[in-house]
Amino acid sequence: MSLLGSCWANRVDPVAYLTDVIIALPVTPSGEIDSLLPHNWMKRHPESLLPPIK
């Protein structure tokens, strides 16, 4: 699955996610890269969750 597909599957705003990850990626230690995956990222950024699809 692509990063954008993972964003939609986890109801994460893809623009907010990609903006934050592009900034965070260069300073994130290699052992913590998985914290930048959408399903982990959304736990730290609940304000970026999309509303449920009706």
MODELLER restraints for C-alpha pairs under 7 A, 6 or more apart:
rsr = mdl.restraints
at = mdl.atoms
rsr.add(forms.Gaussian(group=physical.xy_distance, feature=features.Distance(at['CA:4:A'], at['CA:14:A']), mean=6.28, stdev=0.5))
rsr.add(forms.Gaussian(group=physical.xy_distance, feature=features.Distance(at['CA:6:A'], at['CA:38:A']), mean=6.25, stdev=0.5))
rsr.add(forms.Gaussian(group=physical.xy_distance, feature=features.Distance(at['CA:7:A'], at['CA:13:A']), mean=6.68, stdev=0.5))
rsr.add(forms.Gaussian(group=physical.xy_distance, feature=features.Distance(at['CA:7:A'], at['CA:14:A']), mean=5.76, stdev=0.5))
rsr.add(forms.Gaussian(group=physical.xy_distance, feature=features.Distance(at['CA:7:A'], at['CA:38:A']), mean=5.71, stdev=0.5))
rsr.add(forms.Gaussian(group=physical.xy_distance, feature=features.Distance(at['CA:10:A'], at['CA:38:A']), mean=6.92, stdev=0.5))
rsr.add(forms.Gaussian(group=physical.xy_distance, feature=features.Distance(at['CA:10:A'], at['CA:39:A']), mean=6.15, stdev=0.5))
rsr.add(forms.Gaussian(group=physical.xy_distance, feature=features.Distance(at['CA:11:A'], at['CA:49:A']), mean=5.51, stdev=0.5))
rsr.add(forms.Gaussian(group=physical.xy_distance, feature=features.Distance(at['CA:11:A'], at['CA:50:A']), mean=4.93, stdev=0.5))
rsr.add(forms.Gaussian(group=physical.xy_distance, feature=features.Distance(at['CA:12:A'], at['CA:38:A']), mean=6.97, stdev=0.5))
rsr.add(forms.Gaussian(group=physical.xy_distance, feature=features.Distance(at['CA:12:A'], at['CA:42:A']), mean=6.59, stdev=0.5))
rsr.add(forms.Gaussian(group=physical.xy_distance, feature=features.Distance(at['CA:12:A'], at['CA:48:A']), mean=5.93, stdev=0.5))
rsr.add(forms.Gaussian(group=physical.xy_distance, feature=features.Distance(at['CA:12:A'], at['CA:49:A']), mean=4.67, stdev=0.5))
rsr.add(forms.Gaussian(group=physical.xy_distance, feature=features.Distance(at['CA:12:A'], at['CA:50:A']), mean=5.65, stdev=0.5))
rsr.add(forms.Gaussian(group=physical.xy_distance, feature=features.Distance(at['CA:13:A'], at['CA:48:A']), mean=5.46, stdev=0.5))
rsr.add(forms.Gaussian(group=physical.xy_distance, feature=features.Distance(at['CA:13:A'], at['CA:49:A']), mean=5.95, stdev=0.5))
rsr.add(forms.Gaussian(group=physical.xy_distance, feature=features.Distance(at['CA:13:A'], at['CA:50:A']), mean=5.89, stdev=0.5))
rsr.add(forms.Gaussian(group=physical.xy_distance, feature=features.Distance(at['CA:16:A'], at['CA:48:A']), mean=6.63, stdev=0.5))
rsr.add(forms.Gaussian(group=physical.xy_distance, feature=features.Distance(at['CA:21:A'], at['CA:36:A']), mean=6.44, stdev=0.5))
rsr.add(forms.Gaussian(group=physical.xy_distance, feature=features.Distance(at['CA:35:A'], at['CA:41:A']), mean=5.97, stdev=0.5))
